[in-house]
Amino acid sequence: MFKINSRKLTQQEAILLVENIKLITEITGYSLKEWLTFEDVLIAEDQEENMLGVCLAYDFSSNWSFISVLFVLEKFRGKGIGQLLFKEACRQILSRKRNVYTSSRNPVVIKMMKQLNFILFDTLYVLPQPFNKYKFDFLLRGIKWITSFYRMKELSRKYLKYKDKRKFVYGIKSYE
C-alpha cells in the first residue's frame, strides 16, 4: 500500500532522486539544490513514509503548469505508482483552472498522456491550435529551464546515451 502526499523533499530523498535520475536517459532532472527548493512535490510513500516515487509540477505562466518530472524508484515500478502520481498532478492542476503541459520520450508516460486525452504533438515550434497564442510563454519556460549549468551538463552527457533516438512527445491538456 502507498499514499500520495504533497510536501517538500528531505535532503536524503533529494540525494536519492538526483543519484537515480542520473541513470535514466528520459529524465534530465534538477540539481540537488533545486530539488530542495521545491515546496510541493507529489511523493508516493509507503506506510513507513519511505519515498517510492515523485511527480514534480510547477506553474510557468498565468494559466499553465508543467509536469516536469515523473519518477518511480526502480524496485517499485509496474505497481501503478507512476500512473497515480501523474493523474493526481493533472487533477490538482486542472482543479485550479490551469492548463497542463508535459513532455516525455518514455512510452509509458506517452501512453498515460493518450489515456488522459492530452493533445499530443511533436515539436514546440508549432503549438496546436488554439494554443499557439501561448508560444511566448512556452519559449520563456524553455529558456529558464535550459539556462541551468546542471541541465546543460546532464543533457550533453545523456545525449551520448540516447541509443534508440526516441523523440520527445509533447502533450497539452486544457482545463476547459
Steps between C-alpha positions, in 0.01 A plus 500: 500500500608855439370852533570823315594815689597846385799630693861610490763229447744417777867536416539120502208461256638772271843333495339165416304662215801674348708181515226288340389751237860528377469135389191560283528655155130602486526750789741791516398595850614767736799565721493410869470868586199539266323192639537638851330829402177343368227535764228275353633178350250217465659208681380140502587348837462162663352455848836584659512826296783378277502670161401269213464759225443867426324731259614860468266755346533878510330808361684673218256771395169647604298201379747218430665234716775260393528140615876492492603176670322170552729247665451173688787317665584193292396237757150653521428531127211311345274547802299798369685757711609714206152496352342613827761774544442625144120493535516681834728770356254550212203505736659764724603720208163479322309563825679837519371580149846478346614329180742208528813464286744212509750321277659158500683244292391220731235277333324441835454874560393556139237226546375678815474829310288324235278335764436839661415656161797734475544672164830354379744670264862452394657845511484805722561722197134472404248460780164346412212740444362679700813493719738665255423836662697376806820439302684778686413346841643167381810669362569676830449177694746322273762773535471502880520120509805465276701783658618271776858377490381175661244432222738600221757257640242222545353551154839476332599195710169321443479587132792265444297219665187545283554182303145459371462867403135509609359847454319700761123515484338813637156506656244763598182455700269798528294554813204615287 
